[in-house]
Amino acid sequence: MSRFTDLRGRASVFAVGLLLSTAVVGLTGAMNAEAGTLSKVAFGKTPDGKTVDLYVLQNGRITVKISTYGAIITSIEVPDRDGKLDDVVLGFDDLTGYLGKHPYFGATVGRVANRVAKGKFTLNGHEYTLATNNGPNALHGGLKGFDKVVWKAEELESGDGPSVRLSYTSPDGEEGYPGNLSVSILFTVTADDKLKIEYAAETDKATPVNLSNHSYFNLGGKNSDTIRDHEITLNADRYTPVDDTLIPTGEIAPVADTPYDLRKPTVIGARIDRLQNEPRGFDHNFVLNNPDGKLTLAAHVYDPKSGRVLEVSTTEPGVQFYTGNFLDGTDKGKGGVAYKQHQAICLETQHFPDSINHPSFPNTVLEPGKKFSQTTVYTFSTR
Ligand code: BGC
C-alpha cells in the first residue's frame, strides 16, 4: 500500500498561484547565481569523545550550516530586501548549546517525529513500548532520538549545488522501535536559493517512520524577538484536532470558519489571539492539499519588516505549524538571547501525529524491501 492513502484535497487556486510565484522566484535566483561552495569546520566533541563537524553550504547569497550531531541545521543566512544578511533560525553559537536540553532547535527528528500516544503501539500483533518524554506521550523519537546521535557525512557536488549526505543506522530496539533502520538525508543548497532536504530510509523489520526537520524560523533575523507580525499562508483545507495532550482525536476537520483557516495570508499574532489553548498559539497538524504525495507548496511566510519570504514545499501529507508556544525565556541561544514565546515558527513537514495508532491516517509503517522517501524544499526570496 502506498504511504499516502487517498485522502482527497482539492488543490486551490491559491496553491497554483503560489507555485507559479515559486517558479518565478527560482528563475530570478538562477540568473544571479554564483558558484556554490562546500566547506567543513570542526564543531567540537560529544561527551563520549565523538568528533562533530559543521558543514557550510553556500551559493554566493545564502549560507546554511549543518552539524553532524543531530543532523541539525544550526544557521541559515539569507539577505533581506536591501541585501543585508541575517540568520533566520534559532539555535546556539556552539556545540555545547546543542548538547544540552533544548526544544529540538534545527534538529532532524525521528525515528518518529511528533507524538505517539502513551508511547505505545501494536504492529503485526506485537505491542511496543517507547519512553514517554512529553507528559503521557512519546515525542520526536524518544529520550535519545535522531537529534542526539552523530551522523556520518559524505560531501557531494550534485548537479543542483553543494550537498552533504548524512547517514545513520538506528539499531533494532533503539528507543523501543523495531528493526535496523538505515537513514540518509541529503541537504543541498541550490543556485536558485533553495535548501532541499531529501530523506531516505530502509528497514529489516516493519517499523513506523516519520522524519522531519525542526527548524525555528524568524525571518526578521537574530534581533527579531517575535513572529507575531509575520504573515502565513498554509495550503491546507483541513487539520487534525487534538486532545489536551496534543494527540489527534482522529477527526479530520475542515478549517473553514475556524481560526485554523490560514488559506489566505494571515497575520500570525492577530490569529493567535483568537485561539483558546494554553500555552497559547498554533501547535497543530494541517492536512496539506497534496493528495498524490508530489512536491507541492505547503506554506508561504512573509516578514513585512525585512521583506524576507520563505516558501516550504513538500511531498508529505501534513505540516505541524508550531508558533514556539513553549519558549519561555529559559533557552539562551545565539548571542545569549533568551528565546521568548512566539519568537519563531516551525513548519514540520510530516505524516500526521500518532499515525501509528490511527489506521485512517496516511500510513507510516515502512516494510522491509520498501524505501521510505520524503523531500522538503525551503525557498528563500524577498519582496
Ligand atoms: C510540538 C510541540 C513541541 C515542540 C518542541 C513540536 O513539534 O508539536 O508541542 O513543544 O515540537 O518539542
Residues whose N, C-alpha, C, O or C-beta is under 5 A from the ligand:
A	BS01	BGC	P103 D283 Q320 Y322 F326
